[in-house]
Each structure stands twice: as C-alpha cells, then as structure tokens.
Amino acid sequence: MHKGPLINCVEKLFGLLKSNIELCRSAAGKIDRLQADCIQSKSELIALQQNKLDTVQTSVRKEMQSWSDIVQKNCEKSSVPSVKSVKQVVKSYVDENDRSRSFIIYGAKEEKNEHTPELVEDLLLAMNEEKKHQVLGSLRLGTIKKDSDSVRPIKVTLGSADSVKEILSKAKTLKTLYGSYAMFSKMYLAPDRSREERIEHKKLVEEMKLLISKEPNKHHYIRNGKIVSVLRG
C-alpha cells in the first residue's frame, strides 16, 4: 500500500473534522445568542405586560373613584348608602349617557311596515349630514293606538353625543326644505329628554305661548332651560 494516497486521505479526513468542529462551534455561538435574545425578549414582554397591568389597575381605580363621586353626589348623606340608592344612581347615570347620544324626531308620518332606518337616512341626507355621523339604531316610541291620529316619535341613536349636538344645531334647516324633501319640513328634532325634563320643557312651552300672545312684537325662544325674548328686527 502506498503511503502517499493514505496520507492524503487522512489529511482530508482531519480537514473535514476540523470544518465540522468549527461549524458546531459557530452553531453553538448562534444558539447562545438566540437564547440570550429570547431571554431578553421574554423580559421585555414581561415588563410590557406589567406596564399594561399597571395601566389597567390605574384606570380601574379612577373609574371606581368616579363611581364613588357619583354615588356620593346623588345619594342622601349617610355613612353607608343602600344598595337601592346605588342602583338608582347607576341607572340614572347610564340613562343620561344613553340619552346624550340620542335625539327624537317628531311629526314623521307613520306608515304600515315602515323601515325607520331608511327614513333617518333620508332625513340626514336632506340636512347634508348623511356621511358625517354613525347611526346605531332607530325606533318608534310607544305603542300604536287604535282609532287615533297621533304619530309616535322616533328615537335615533348615534355614535357620539357630539354628533347629536351637531344635528340638533342644524334642525332649523328642516323648515326651509322643499321639493322632494318637503315632507321633512313638517318634522322637528329635539333632545332625548328624561320624563322630568319633558315635564319641565312642556311648562316652558306653555309659558312661551302666553308670552307670544302678550308680546307679539318680540321673538321668543327657549335656550338652556330658559325663555329668551328679543325685539324683532
């Protein structure tokens, strides 16, 4: 057997083993770095989760304080408010928040098998407000009375209280509509008031009617729960 080919074979074998060893060392180094990165990522994730948890806890504490303030403001002064009084306060708060995102349409002719969302969409279109606000729902209030010409009002709920304010501020434009939109000129819009607010508003309307008959030279209107009278220009 010749030594030359054998030596060459052994050298190639050692070279291959050396390359494999270096490859394994390189892989081991990469694995160590990946493990370190993984540990760091886990630490960052834990820190992020802790930060979110702290934020949630802070928000919960603020909300609890808000509810506490509401209860303290609306309940009778006592060391321990009753469960009934707390429920009443919470219900009042929720109802008020719901009403702030709603308005009422009066004078909308009621049709059999009508689809109120379409009527609301057409109303907003007539006011050039159809693309500005999110309509969450609409429905007739009350029950249908037989042998009665009364028209049930429509409650419309929007995505925000600001949208309601904007639409109510432009309600006067309904009176100027004509042509295909003339039907809306007979309707009027109003805030979604509570029962107590409706009673108070009705009283103001009656008082304003008396003022109109007594002082026809003045323009009378209701603003912020008060009757305002100004001389006609």
C-alpha positions in Angstrom: 0.0 0.0 0.0 1.4 3.4 -0.9 1.7 6.0 1.9 1.0 9.0 -0.4 -2.7 8.3 -1.0 -3.2 7.2 2.6 -1.7 10.4 3.9 -3.9 12.5 1.6 -7.0 10.6 2.7 -6.1 11.2 6.4 -5.4 14.9 5.8 -8.8 15.3 4.0 -10.5 13.5 6.9 -8.9 15.7 9.5 -9.7 18.8 7.4 -13.4 17.7 7.3 -13.4 17.0 11.0 -11.9 20.5 11.7 -14.6 22.1 9.5 -17.3 20.3 11.3 -15.9 21.3 14.7 -15.8 24.9 13.6 -19.3 24.7 12.2 -20.5 23.2 15.5 -18.8 26.0 17.5 -20.4 28.6 15.2 -23.8 27.0 15.7 -23.3 26.8 19.4 -22.4 30.5 19.5 -25.6 31.4 17.5 -27.7 29.2 19.8 -26.3 31.1 22.8 -27.0 34.4 21.2 -30.5 33.3 20.3 -31.1 32.1 23.8 -29.9 35.4 25.2 -32.1 37.3 22.8 -35.0 35.1 23.8 -34.4 35.7 27.4 -34.2 39.5 26.7 -37.5 39.3 24.7 -39.2 37.5 27.5 -38.0 40.1 29.9 -39.2 42.9 27.7 -42.6 41.0 27.2 -42.9 40.6 31.0 -42.1 44.3 31.5 -44.7 45.3 28.8 -47.4 43.1 30.4 -46.6 44.5 33.8 -46.9 48.0 32.4 -50.2 47.2 30.8 -51.4 45.7 34.1 -50.4 48.8 36.0 -52.3 51.0 33.4 -55.4 48.9 33.7 -55.2 49.0 37.5 -54.8 52.8 37.4 -57.8 53.1 35.1 -59.9 50.8 37.3 -59.0 52.9 40.4 -60.0 56.1 38.5 -63.3 54.6 37.4 -64.1 53.4 40.9 -63.3 56.9 42.2 -65.7 58.3 39.6 -68.5 56.0 40.5 -67.8 56.8 44.2 -68.1 60.5 43.5 -71.4 60.0 41.6 -72.8 57.9 44.4 -71.7 60.5 47.0 -73.2 63.4 44.9 -76.6 61.8 44.2 -77.3 59.8 47.3 -78.6 61.1 50.6 -75.8 61.8 53.1 -75.2 58.7 55.1 -72.2 56.7 56.1 -73.3 53.6 54.1 -75.6 54.2 51.1 -78.2 51.5 50.5 -78.0 49.1 47.6 -81.2 50.5 46.1 -79.8 54.1 46.1 -76.6 52.9 44.4 -78.6 51.1 41.7 -80.8 54.2 41.2 -77.7 56.4 40.8 -76.0 53.9 38.4 -79.3 53.7 36.3 -79.6 57.4 36.2 -76.0 57.8 35.0 -76.4 55.1 32.3 -79.7 56.6 31.1 -78.3 60.1 30.9 -75.3 58.8 29.0 -77.6 57.0 26.6 -79.8 60.0 26.1 -76.9 62.2 25.3 -76.2 60.1 22.2 -79.9 60.1 21.0 -82.4 62.6 19.6 -86.1 62.5 18.9 -87.9 63.1 15.6 -91.5 64.4 15.9 -94.1 64.7 13.2 -92.8 61.9 11.0 -95.8 60.3 9.3 -96.1 56.7 10.4 -96.6 54.1 7.6 -97.5 50.4 7.8 -94.5 48.1 7.6 -92.2 51.2 7.5 -88.4 51.0 7.8 -87.3 53.8 10.1 -83.6 53.5 9.3 -84.4 54.5 5.7 -86.4 57.5 6.9 -83.5 58.6 9.2 -81.0 58.1 6.3 -83.2 60.3 4.0 -83.6 62.9 6.8 -79.8 63.2 7.3 -79.4 63.3 3.5 -81.8 66.3 3.3 -79.7 68.0 6.0 -76.4 67.2 4.2 -75.3 65.2 7.3 -75.6 61.6 6.0 -71.9 60.9 5.8 -70.8 62.7 8.9 -72.4 60.6 11.6 -72.7 56.9 12.6 -76.3 55.8 13.1 -76.5 53.0 15.6 -80.3 52.5 15.6 -83.8 54.0 15.4 -87.2 53.0 16.5 -90.7 54.3 17.2 -91.5 55.1 20.8 -94.7 53.9 22.5 -97.4 51.6 21.2 -99.8 52.1 18.3 -103.2 53.4 19.5 -106.2 52.3 17.5 -108.6 55.0 16.2 -106.0 57.6 16.9 -104.3 60.1 14.5 -101.4 60.6 16.9 -97.9 59.9 15.4 -95.4 58.1 17.5 -92.0 59.9 17.7 -88.8 58.2 16.5 -85.7 57.8 18.7 -82.4 57.9 16.8 -79.2 56.8 18.5 -75.9 58.0 17.1 -72.2 57.0 17.8 -71.5 60.1 19.9 -73.0 62.9 21.9 -71.1 65.4 19.7 -73.0 64.1 16.6 -76.3 64.7 18.3 -75.4 68.2 19.2 -74.3 69.0 15.7 -77.5 67.7 14.2 -79.7 69.5 16.7 -77.9 72.7 16.0 -78.9 72.4 12.3 -82.5 71.3 13.0 -83.8 74.7 11.9 -82.9 73.9 8.3 -85.8 71.4 8.1 -88.3 74.3 7.9 -86.6 75.5 4.7 -86.7 72.2 2.8 -88.9 71.8 -0.3 -89.4 69.7 -3.4 -88.6 66.0 -2.8 -87.5 66.9 0.8 -90.7 68.9 1.6 -92.0 66.1 3.9 -89.2 66.8 6.3 -90.2 70.5 6.7 -93.2 69.3 8.9 -90.9 67.4 11.3 -88.9 68.8 14.1 -86.0 67.4 16.2 -85.5 67.6 19.9 -83.1 66.2 22.5 -83.9 62.8 24.1 -85.1 64.2 27.4 -86.0 62.3 30.6 -89.6 62.3 31.9 -88.8 65.1 34.4 -87.1 67.1 31.6 -90.1 66.7 29.3 -92.5 67.9 32.0 -90.3 71.0 32.7 -89.9 71.7 29.0 -93.7 71.4 28.4 -94.2 74.1 31.1 -91.7 76.3 29.4 -93.5 75.9 26.1 -96.8 76.9 27.7 -95.3 79.9 29.2 -93.7 80.9 25.9 -97.1 80.6 24.1 -98.5 83.1 26.6 -95.6 85.5 26.0 -96.1 85.2 22.3 -99.8 86.2 22.6 -98.9 89.1 25.0 -95.8 90.4 23.3 -96.1 89.6 19.6 -93.5 92.3 18.8 -90.8 90.1 20.3 -89.2 86.8 19.2 -89.5 84.2 22.0 -87.5 81.0 22.2 -86.2 78.5 24.7 -82.4 78.2 25.3 -80.7 76.3 28.1 -83.9 75.7 30.0 -85.0 79.4 30.0 -87.3 81.5 27.8 -85.4 84.2 25.9 -87.3 87.2 24.4 -85.8 89.7 22.0 -87.3 92.5 19.9 -87.9 91.6 16.3 -85.6 93.5 14.0 
